[in-house]
Amino acid sequence: MELMNQTYELSALSEIADQIAVHVRLYEVVTFEGELGAGKTTLIKALCKALGVDEMVSSPTFALVNEYEAGNLGPRTRVHHIDLYRLEGEEEAIRAGMEDYLYSGDLCLVEWPQKALGIIPENALRVILVSQGIDHRHIRVLAGKN
């Protein structure tokens, strides 16, 4: 089911993050798809702010996972920001313990989910970003990974 489908200016990023936050609270796993430079990490930073994360949010490309505490997430407070970009595939993701995060009950925000689609839960919220020039992005938010 499509929950969002719109083009926005980067100046409206915090409003977009607020809209997504409403949906995110209902999911344990949210995937972020898009080419390099589409704005996945930038959107996740804004989303974490909307969810009440007070600490600095940064890309976990080399660490694979960054963990944050969120104040506006409801009964859950832990957020795992996962970046699968550097992984070779699903088996490496499993060896790295990604399933432990994905099925922990905490909120997981996953960049580059296509690297390990087999371990992503079927009921994940899917965010797809497409760059449309320097100042514009197109976003689609879908319920379910397919």
Helices and strands as residue ranges (DSSP letters): E 2-9, G 10-12, H 13-24, E 29-33, H 40-50, E 65-69, E 78-83, H 90-95, H 98-102, E 107-111, G 113-119, E 125-131, E 136-143
